[in-house]
């Protein structure tokens, strides 16, 4: 059950027990260009599925980060706040954004698997 | 309107450029290395920019030309030497900036470089102001490329002998593969560099030689971060038809004679601005936190009164931080003055900063 899932807003999510780790996809990082600042949600705060959970600033624009599932934030990745370029170099691994305690695992069902997400980004590119 | 392409479009594509529509053209916003890297390479080595979307207007000399041109451009044409370039504007009746431009006096008349989005309207406005007896050409068969950065002179000199002896804001005729080209020592990055006007037919050939000589192609994204670090205005953002040159802190671009004598569109407003009737001024702004204050961000005093608006804001790779420009009420223009910026509903601390954010290295 450790399969990585993807949202239409270009976040990835990996569930381990009740803890979900969330970041943005490589595709999203490429689209955003050089990321220079990042704002993460507050530790302990509650976030709702598809709700706002941070902002990334690239040289080009500010973009909201959404959480693909509801829950309570348990940890934020300070290392990407200190060095946002990590989001461009390793978005789907080291540069995760935050972890949360998932409220309702069934929210995972509506998300895409890797194959579906790749197809989704290809369709949206053309 | 059909999207236009510059003569270098296929070359940009072959280099992996990402394109954006800009003023009716498909222009490269960045190449594969990204905006931050492209910015740094321009500051440390040399960047090559395609700015062929800009207007290249030629006006043939005529005994009445200087007098009529001075009525719409507050430039001192009595004091412009052959091959000298000057930064100036087209003004409107209320003293606003209709466009900003570079005028260069050449042997047979004047070359004027116009902003891409304004060039057709500028052409009409200038033609109307001059009347029918002048020969004006808005060149469509010319490209314009800029080579900018500390290595620009060395790279260009190895291809075109003699260019490195040009002084800042001066130009001359040169030849490339037996074609006549015109080069000025100028640019919009805060670096030493050159702007090269040449036929569409030979631009790709020269671009490739400059790249093989060590220049890196740079997109509009880095052009924007470079010019903002250098404190330079972007038309349609930092200056427009509602901002006067004095409000825009560009008084230096209007010579003393023209400031005193006037005789150009909007002079009454500009004169009253010079005499102290000024409600706002363009300033540099440095946000303190990890935020970018983009165009439209509201500026507040420390006691939370709205005092102005941001017109450009980005991350400056060479100053390694957030930078912005905007207009504030005249009581708040002193460098170091603490202000607040409203970004995403929250007020963030910032201060008024000296321009430029990044110090220039022009060859004088």
Boltz contact constraints between the chains, C-beta under 6 A:
constraints:
  - contact:
      token1: [A, 33]
      token2: [B, 35]
      max_distance: 6.0
  - contact:
      token1: [A, 34]
      token2: [B, 34]
      max_distance: 6.0
  - contact:
      token1: [A, 34]
      token2: [B, 35]
      max_distance: 6.0
  - contact:
      token1: [A, 34]
      token2: [B, 36]
      max_distance: 6.0
  - contact:
      token1: [A, 36]
      token2: [B, 315]
      max_distance: 6.0
  - contact:
      token1: [A, 37]
      token2: [B, 290]
      max_distance: 6.0
  - contact:
      token1: [A, 57]
      token2: [B, 292]
      max_distance: 6.0
  - contact:
      token1: [A, 59]
      token2: [B, 35]
      max_distance: 6.0
  - contact:
      token1: [A, 59]
      token2: [B, 314]
      max_distance: 6.0
  - contact:
      token1: [A, 59]
      token2: [B, 315]
      max_distance: 6.0
